Amino acid sequence: MSWDLSTAWWVTTGALVALELVTGTFYLLMVAIGTAAGALAAHAGLGFPGQLLIAAALGGASVALWHRRREQQPAGPRAAENPDLNLDVGSRVQVGAWDADQHARVTHRGAAWSARYAGTDAPSPGEHIIVAVEGTQLLLDRAHR
């Protein structure tokens, strides 16, 4: 069995895709696009310098375009504030009283939780909304009616 350049390009493409599955970085898929283009250039009969140029140009352009796209997307909320990751965010709780440090004990999901006021105004007893969860502490803001 003899290996030609196109086989080496395809093996490299497969290795990059497998490595991407292990690491979870999408950039390796962009580089794999370049190596696949190198393989196609080898099938078309281009010499190694041409294959390398096409692979580098297409892989590099793919990485640059993906990087630019990621920079233009707005950053998502922190994990502590993301209701898709933390189902407690957005839930309502009742606060009986706040201490001088703007902390309270509240009952949520049948358990007692430590809570801290995260609003901008002075805390007062009543209904509050969980805006984030940091460890075992709930961050609360006044419920807007």
C-alpha angles and dihedrals in degrees: 000000000000125000120220125193094267090059091051090050092050092048089050090049091051092048091051092050091049091048090050090054089054097045101033095222114138092205092077089061089056090053088047088058087059094049090048088053088051089054091050090049089053090051088051090057100251116152122250095265090054092046091050092048093050093045093048094045096047095039092046093046091049092052092047093049092047091048091050091049092051092050091053094053115092115248113256123234120282113269091250090059100036113107090198090063100030115042093193092069108102095023119129125235135179119238115202097188141346123224124225092270092056092254128129142171115242136176115237127166090355096304135096114250134188110239134193126198112245099177127109098233129062113291119246133181118269140068118349136177124231106240097174143355119224110185105305095338124097119217110214137194129186114277110248111224 
